[in-house]
Amino acid sequence: MTLNPKFGQKVLDPFCGTGGFLIEAFKNIKTGIEDNDKKTMKILREESLFGIELTDTYKIAKMNMIITGDGHNNIIRDDTAKNQYWENEDLTKVIKKLNIKGFDIIISNIPYGMTTDYGYLYPIPSNQGDSIFVQNIILALNKDGVAAIIVPEGLLFKKEHEKLRKYLLMTNKLESVISLPSGVFFPYTNVKTNILIFKKGTPTKKVWFYNLENDGYELNTNRRKSQFNDIPDLLEKWVEKPISKKSFWIDMEQIKTNNFSLNLNSYRKIEDKNSIKSEMKNIGELCEEIKS
């Protein structure tokens, strides 16, 4: 499973902020499209990218998209949690024209620690925005849609979110949990976050965890470039997803018995123990070989 937006796919960021993810999606789709191909570019600009933002920041997202090459038409101001953007008058025409029932790709960094009055609209009712925003994304995907979302780490292990995690795992194939270091979003916040990558439609059987400890920048308010960067290693491992010092697989049965926790650290301890047992076994085999 990869998130590689292609021409013809419908991409949504329901919490788009200044439009960073949509800009990258636009650039990715535009690769290979000639600027003088007016018909194709019109579809890219007007029928491919969608963004929702609660604050006035949506104006900045529109402007950024225009500077990038356009695609600003379907960026609107709305409260995503209300789940009424499907009927928004600025989107109705394009949604009906394209018969959009759900989005192919959703990429987003959800707002953290917010509350909402619209939790009763969702399968797992809650007044906590973290839970409702994730559910909103799941519901907005089409039957085969894929998502990559950044969430606060507390969502992955706190008891109050256990039902949400079960809902996520039972209705989607959660492929990967990528643990990010604290400081990635300095100077705005030092909240510890993770990336969840999943596909809608089939239950999860196992999950690949990756511990990204450095992102190529200092993990402080300065955020200057650093020589330490795990991103190349993550990209190298992404297709095969091997077991390594930074990555491992956990079966769904084990996740179930651990209150559906998706916290990398709790499973890493188990993996370390398994690694020690494996090493002890290998030493024993070596001794047998020496005796013989």
PLY file of the C-alpha trace (Angstrom):
ply
format ascii 1.0
element vertex 292
property float x
property float y
property float z
element edge 291
property int vertex1
property int vertex2
end_header
0.00 0.00 0.00
1.40 3.37 -1.00
0.02 6.87 -1.08
1.11 8.06 -4.47
-1.68 10.34 -5.79
-2.30 9.80 -9.48
-4.35 11.55 -12.11
-8.03 10.67 -11.79
-7.92 10.11 -8.03
-9.78 12.38 -5.61
-7.60 13.61 -2.75
-8.93 15.19 0.45
-7.34 16.92 3.41
-10.22 17.56 5.83
-8.02 19.68 8.12
-5.88 21.33 5.47
-4.44 24.31 7.34
-2.27 26.23 4.88
-2.54 23.44 2.29
0.86 21.76 2.60
-0.34 18.20 1.91
-2.56 19.32 -0.98
0.34 21.20 -2.53
2.50 18.08 -2.49
-0.37 16.01 -3.89
-0.83 18.55 -6.70
2.87 18.41 -7.54
2.86 14.61 -7.51
-0.14 14.33 -9.82
1.17 17.04 -12.13
4.35 15.06 -12.78
4.12 13.85 -16.34
1.32 16.23 -17.32
2.25 18.82 -19.94
1.30 22.39 -19.08
-0.22 22.83 -22.53
-2.55 19.86 -22.00
-5.43 22.14 -21.08
-8.08 19.44 -20.69
-6.01 17.35 -18.26
-4.81 20.38 -16.32
-8.39 21.60 -15.96
-9.36 18.28 -14.35
-6.35 18.47 -12.03
-7.13 22.04 -11.02
-10.88 21.70 -10.62
-11.79 18.07 -9.93
-8.93 16.38 -8.06
-8.07 18.14 -4.81
-10.33 18.98 -1.89
-9.59 20.75 1.38
-11.54 21.83 4.43
-10.35 24.21 7.14
-12.29 25.66 10.07
-10.31 28.89 10.41
-9.43 31.79 8.13
-6.26 29.84 7.30
-8.24 28.33 4.41
-7.60 31.61 2.55
-3.85 31.00 2.84
-4.34 27.45 1.56
-6.18 28.81 -1.48
-3.44 31.34 -2.17
-0.71 28.73 -1.76
-2.46 26.46 -4.23
-2.76 29.29 -6.74
0.97 29.97 -6.41
1.70 26.25 -6.85
-0.30 26.03 -10.06
-3.91 26.27 -8.90
-6.28 23.63 -7.59
-7.77 26.04 -5.05
-11.38 25.77 -6.21
-12.42 23.02 -3.80
-10.85 24.42 -0.64
-13.61 25.62 1.67
-14.14 26.90 5.19
-16.26 24.55 7.27
-16.34 22.59 10.52
-15.31 19.15 9.32
-16.72 17.44 12.42
-20.24 18.46 11.38
-19.75 16.21 8.34
-21.90 18.56 6.25
-19.25 19.63 3.76
-20.76 17.13 1.32
-23.68 19.56 0.99
-21.54 22.71 0.96
-22.79 24.88 -1.91
-19.23 25.46 -3.14
-18.65 21.70 -3.48
-22.09 20.39 -4.40
-21.69 20.91 -8.14
-18.39 19.09 -8.44
-19.40 16.30 -6.04
-22.59 15.62 -8.00
-20.85 15.98 -11.36
-18.17 13.45 -10.43
-20.58 11.25 -8.42
-18.17 11.30 -5.48
-19.28 8.86 -2.76
-15.94 8.89 -1.00
-12.34 9.91 -1.56
-9.53 7.77 -2.98
-6.84 9.29 -0.76
-7.01 11.26 2.47
-3.88 12.84 3.92
-4.07 15.00 7.01
-2.54 16.19 10.25
-5.57 16.32 12.52
-5.91 19.10 15.14
-4.93 17.86 18.61
-6.75 18.11 21.92
-9.92 19.78 20.66
-13.52 19.16 21.67
-16.60 18.98 19.47
-20.37 19.11 19.83
-20.91 16.74 16.91
-19.67 13.48 18.37
-23.18 12.03 18.37
-23.00 11.82 14.57
-20.33 9.10 14.63
-20.14 5.34 15.28
-18.11 5.89 18.46
-19.72 8.96 20.09
-17.32 11.30 21.87
-16.79 14.97 22.59
-13.05 14.56 21.96
-11.95 15.88 18.61
-9.07 13.41 18.24
-11.50 10.49 18.10
-14.14 12.21 15.99
-11.65 13.51 13.42
-10.23 10.02 12.82
-13.74 8.62 12.43
-14.61 11.40 10.01
-11.65 10.41 7.84
-12.62 6.74 7.86
-16.18 7.57 6.82
-15.00 9.92 4.07
-12.91 7.26 2.30
-14.42 5.32 -0.57
-14.66 1.53 -0.23
-11.04 1.03 -1.33
-9.67 4.38 -0.18
-6.34 4.81 1.61
-5.32 7.29 4.26
-2.19 8.60 5.94
-2.93 10.68 9.00
-0.85 12.15 11.80
-2.35 11.67 15.26
-1.25 12.43 18.84
0.31 9.40 20.50
-2.23 9.33 23.33
-4.84 8.19 20.83
-2.87 4.97 20.38
-2.89 3.68 23.95
-5.24 5.60 26.26
-8.16 3.58 27.62
-10.67 6.25 26.57
-9.81 5.62 22.90
-9.90 1.80 23.00
-13.25 1.60 21.17
-11.97 3.92 18.46
-8.86 1.78 17.92
-11.01 -1.35 17.70
-13.27 0.38 15.17
-10.25 1.48 13.13
-8.68 -1.99 13.13
-11.89 -3.89 12.41
-13.06 -1.72 9.51
-9.70 -0.98 7.91
-6.44 -2.67 7.08
-4.00 -0.72 9.22
-0.73 -1.35 7.47
1.74 0.80 9.36
2.28 2.84 12.48
5.25 5.18 12.14
6.34 6.62 15.47
7.63 10.19 15.13
9.97 11.87 17.63
8.86 14.67 19.92
9.93 17.96 18.40
8.96 17.24 14.80
6.41 20.05 14.93
8.46 22.57 16.87
8.08 25.52 17.34
4.29 24.99 17.18
4.01 21.99 19.51
6.13 19.26 21.08
3.27 16.73 21.14
4.49 13.19 20.40
2.81 11.99 17.23
2.49 8.95 14.96
1.51 8.37 11.34
-1.25 5.84 10.70
-1.46 4.40 7.18
-4.51 2.30 6.38
-6.87 1.08 3.66
-10.61 0.94 4.12
-12.65 -2.20 3.72
-10.94 -5.22 5.27
-9.97 -5.91 8.90
-6.36 -5.68 10.04
-4.37 -8.91 10.39
-0.98 -7.52 11.36
0.72 -4.12 11.66
4.21 -2.98 10.73
5.74 -0.58 13.26
8.64 1.73 12.45
10.47 3.87 15.00
11.55 7.09 13.29
13.86 8.80 15.79
15.32 11.56 13.60
13.89 13.44 10.64
16.97 15.29 9.40
16.46 18.35 11.60
17.29 19.22 15.19
14.43 18.27 17.50
14.22 21.65 19.19
12.75 25.06 18.45
15.64 25.90 16.11
14.93 22.98 13.74
18.24 23.38 11.95
19.40 20.67 9.56
21.00 17.66 11.22
23.14 14.78 10.02
20.75 12.31 11.68
17.88 11.26 9.46
15.88 8.00 9.49
13.64 8.94 6.57
15.92 7.42 3.87
15.98 4.16 5.84
12.18 4.19 6.18
11.74 4.77 2.44
14.21 1.99 1.66
12.30 -0.45 3.86
8.80 0.69 2.90
8.05 -1.82 0.14
9.40 -4.97 1.82
8.78 -3.83 5.40
11.42 -6.08 7.00
12.11 -6.67 10.67
15.06 -4.53 11.75
16.43 -2.54 14.67
13.84 0.12 13.91
10.91 -1.97 12.67
8.85 -5.08 13.44
5.48 -6.75 12.81
2.78 -7.39 15.42
-0.14 -9.76 14.83
-3.70 -8.60 15.37
-4.30 -11.23 18.05
-1.54 -9.72 20.14
-2.96 -6.24 19.61
-6.41 -7.44 20.75
-5.02 -8.84 24.00
-3.32 -5.51 24.65
-6.52 -3.41 24.64
-6.04 -2.68 20.94
-3.02 -0.55 21.80
-1.01 0.78 18.85
1.79 2.21 20.94
5.12 1.10 19.47
6.97 1.13 22.80
4.80 -1.51 24.45
5.46 -3.96 21.61
9.11 -3.06 21.21
9.78 -4.46 24.68
8.25 -7.75 23.58
10.29 -7.76 20.40
13.47 -7.10 22.38
12.71 -10.14 24.59
12.08 -12.29 21.53
15.35 -11.09 20.09
17.21 -12.07 23.27
15.58 -15.53 23.23
16.57 -15.95 19.62
20.15 -15.01 20.37
20.27 -17.49 23.28
18.99 -20.24 21.04
21.62 -19.48 18.46
24.37 -19.64 21.10
23.03 -23.00 22.27
23.11 -24.34 18.75
26.66 -23.08 18.41
27.68 -24.97 21.58
26.16 -28.17 20.20
28.19 -27.72 17.05
31.38 -27.23 19.11
30.66 -30.42 21.14
30.18 -32.44 18.02
0 1
1 2
2 3
3 4
4 5
5 6
6 7
7 8
8 9
9 10
10 11
11 12
12 13
13 14
14 15
15 16
16 17
17 18
18 19
19 20
20 21
21 22
22 23
23 24
24 25
25 26
26 27
27 28
28 29
29 30
30 31
31 32
32 33
33 34
34 35
35 36
36 37
37 38
38 39
39 40
40 41
41 42
42 43
43 44
44 45
45 46
46 47
47 48
48 49
49 50
50 51
51 52
52 53
53 54
54 55
55 56
56 57
57 58
58 59
59 60
60 61
61 62
62 63
63 64
64 65
65 66
66 67
67 68
68 69
69 70
70 71
71 72
72 73
73 74
74 75
75 76
76 77
77 78
78 79
79 80
80 81
81 82
82 83
83 84
84 85
85 86
86 87
87 88
88 89
89 90
90 91
91 92
92 93
93 94
94 95
95 96
96 97
97 98
98 99
99 100
100 101
101 102
102 103
103 104
104 105
105 106
106 107
107 108
108 109
109 110
110 111
111 112
112 113
113 114
114 115
115 116
116 117
117 118
118 119
119 120
120 121
121 122
122 123
123 124
124 125
125 126
126 127
127 128
128 129
129 130
130 131
131 132
132 133
133 134
134 135
135 136
136 137
137 138
138 139
139 140
140 141
141 142
142 143
143 144
144 145
145 146
146 147
147 148
148 149
149 150
150 151
151 152
152 153
153 154
154 155
155 156
156 157
157 158
158 159
159 160
160 161
161 162
162 163
163 164
164 165
165 166
166 167
167 168
168 169
169 170
170 171
171 172
172 173
173 174
174 175
175 176
176 177
177 178
178 179
179 180
180 181
181 182
182 183
183 184
184 185
185 186
186 187
187 188
188 189
189 190
190 191
191 192
192 193
193 194
194 195
195 196
196 197
197 198
198 199
199 200
200 201
201 202
202 203
203 204
204 205
205 206
206 207
207 208
208 209
209 210
210 211
211 212
212 213
213 214
214 215
215 216
216 217
217 218
218 219
219 220
220 221
221 222
222 223
223 224
224 225
225 226
226 227
227 228
228 229
229 230
230 231
231 232
232 233
233 234
234 235
235 236
236 237
237 238
238 239
239 240
240 241
241 242
242 243
243 244
244 245
245 246
246 247
247 248
248 249
249 250
250 251
251 252
252 253
253 254
254 255
255 256
256 257
257 258
258 259
259 260
260 261
261 262
262 263
263 264
264 265
265 266
266 267
267 268
268 269
269 270
270 271
271 272
272 273
273 274
274 275
275 276
276 277
277 278
278 279
279 280
280 281
281 282
282 283
283 284
284 285
285 286
286 287
287 288
288 289
289 290
290 291
